[in-house]
Amino acid sequence: MNYKMRIATMLADQIDGFIQLVQQNYENKHKTYIENPDKWYQVKLLIEEFKFQLNASELRRINRFSWNEKYTILLVDDVQKGLDVIEEYVVKNYDELFILTGRLHTLRSFCTSLKKDEV
């Protein structure tokens, strides 16, 4: 398995983990420290708007058996567009959403490493 294929698969796993983190914090809003669940709901809507789940599934599917650079880079670009918007929202609402900064940094690092050697 090509190392880029592994990175694409790990990115898909990280996207799934990010979606789960947001979903769990939103669903357990009464059991956690969250004061304003609407901010978490907004992140959840952004995740849906930028089709993170679909992008993660596609990344995993197309890189299962062979490296498909062009399509992978297109998907990574879509993810990065969503990350830009979500990151901006998290920065504006840092007091409520600070816990997402680590995940966003991880996702951004995976995206960068996939595009680093792009020709």
Order of alpha helices (4+ residues) and beta strands (2+ residues): alpha-alpha-alpha-alpha-alpha-alpha
